């Protein structure tokens, strides 16, 4: 978290000269209007920088759990599990999700672990 905070502080300092340039450029306008425009321009630029700084990649998988499902691997009926998202693996929008029983989910987790990018 300290690293993100330090990066954010650097980003904050970089925004100062950019907004100052815009304010100088708009100096013949009403002060309030020039400030609003400068802040909109800053928001357009720094939204993407902030999104990059504060992105999160969870090291733990995001599981979807559903009752009364049929296991995709062994055909057992009961509570089903599937990894919806994990690091570079994303199946949240999967049109036909494959749920697995508790016994088969560990094998699938090992398979997915070998396919995702290492962090």
C-alpha positions as CSV (number, residue, x, y, z in Angstrom):
1,X,0.0,0.0,0.0
2,X,2.9,2.4,0.7
3,X,4.2,1.8,-2.9
4,X,0.7,2.8,-4.3
5,X,0.6,5.8,-2.0
6,X,4.0,7.0,-3.1
7,X,3.1,6.5,-6.8
8,X,-0.1,8.4,-6.2
9,X,1.8,11.3,-4.6
10,X,4.1,11.4,-7.7
11,X,1.1,11.4,-9.9
12,X,-0.4,14.3,-7.9
13,X,2.7,16.3,-8.4
14,X,2.7,15.7,-12.1
15,X,-0.8,17.0,-12.4
16,X,0.2,20.4,-11.1
17,X,2.3,21.6,-14.1
18,X,-0.3,20.2,-16.5
19,X,-3.1,22.0,-14.9
20,X,-1.0,25.2,-14.5
21,X,-0.4,25.2,-18.3
22,X,-4.1,24.8,-19.0
23,X,-4.9,27.6,-16.6
24,X,-2.3,29.9,-18.2
25,X,-3.7,29.0,-21.6
26,X,-7.2,29.9,-20.4
27,X,-6.1,33.0,-18.4
28,X,-8.3,35.4,-20.4
29,X,-11.4,33.5,-19.3
30,X,-13.4,33.8,-16.1
31,X,-11.4,32.3,-13.3
32,X,-14.1,29.8,-12.1
33,X,-14.8,28.6,-15.7
34,X,-11.1,28.2,-16.4
35,X,-10.7,26.2,-13.2
36,X,-13.6,24.0,-14.1
37,X,-12.2,23.3,-17.6
38,X,-8.7,22.7,-16.2
39,X,-10.1,20.2,-13.7
40,X,-12.1,18.4,-16.5
41,X,-9.0,18.1,-18.6
42,X,-7.1,16.8,-15.6
43,X,-9.9,14.3,-14.9
44,X,-9.8,13.1,-18.5
45,X,-6.0,12.5,-18.3
46,X,-5.5,11.3,-14.7
47,X,-8.6,9.0,-14.4
48,X,-6.6,6.5,-16.5
49,X,-3.4,7.0,-14.5
50,X,-5.3,6.5,-11.2
51,X,-7.1,3.4,-12.6
52,X,-3.7,1.9,-13.3
53,X,-2.3,2.8,-9.9
54,X,-5.2,1.4,-8.0
55,X,-5.9,-1.7,-10.0
56,X,-6.0,-4.9,-7.9
57,X,-5.1,-8.4,-8.8
58,X,-6.2,-10.8,-6.2
59,X,-4.0,-13.7,-5.5
60,X,-7.0,-15.8,-4.4
61,X,-9.5,-17.0,-7.0
62,X,-13.0,-15.6,-7.2
63,X,-15.3,-18.6,-6.8
64,X,-18.9,-18.9,-8.0
65,X,-20.8,-21.4,-5.9
66,X,-24.2,-22.8,-6.9
67,X,-26.4,-25.4,-5.3
68,X,-28.1,-28.3,-7.1
69,X,-25.7,-28.5,-10.0
70,X,-24.3,-31.4,-12.0
71,X,-20.5,-31.8,-11.9
72,X,-19.0,-31.2,-15.3
73,X,-16.3,-33.9,-14.7
74,X,-17.9,-36.7,-12.7
75,X,-21.6,-36.1,-13.0
76,X,-22.3,-35.9,-9.3
77,X,-25.2,-33.7,-8.2
78,X,-24.9,-31.2,-5.4
79,X,-23.1,-28.0,-4.6
80,X,-21.0,-26.9,-7.6
81,X,-18.0,-24.6,-7.7
82,X,-16.2,-22.8,-10.5
83,X,-13.4,-20.3,-10.7
84,X,-14.9,-17.2,-12.2
85,X,-11.7,-15.0,-12.1
86,X,-8.2,-15.5,-11.0
87,X,-5.3,-13.2,-12.0
88,X,-5.2,-13.4,-15.8
89,X,-8.1,-16.0,-16.0
90,X,-11.5,-14.5,-16.4
91,X,-14.7,-16.5,-17.0
92,X,-17.2,-14.1,-15.4
93,X,-19.1,-13.7,-18.6
94,X,-19.0,-17.3,-19.6
95,X,-22.3,-18.2,-21.3
96,X,-22.2,-21.9,-20.3
97,X,-20.3,-22.1,-17.0
98,X,-18.9,-25.5,-15.9
99,X,-19.5,-26.3,-12.3
100,X,-17.6,-29.0,-10.5
101,X,-18.2,-30.9,-7.3
102,X,-15.9,-30.4,-4.3
103,X,-13.8,-33.3,-5.2
104,X,-13.2,-32.2,-8.8
105,X,-12.7,-28.5,-8.2
106,X,-9.2,-29.0,-6.8
107,X,-8.1,-30.6,-10.1
108,X,-9.6,-27.8,-12.1
109,X,-7.8,-25.3,-9.8
110,X,-4.5,-26.9,-10.5
111,X,-5.2,-26.8,-14.3
112,X,-6.1,-23.1,-14.2
113,X,-3.1,-22.4,-12.0
114,X,-0.8,-23.8,-14.7
115,X,-2.4,-21.6,-17.4
116,X,-2.5,-18.2,-15.6
117,X,0.3,-15.7,-15.7
118,X,2.6,-15.8,-12.7
119,X,2.6,-12.8,-10.4
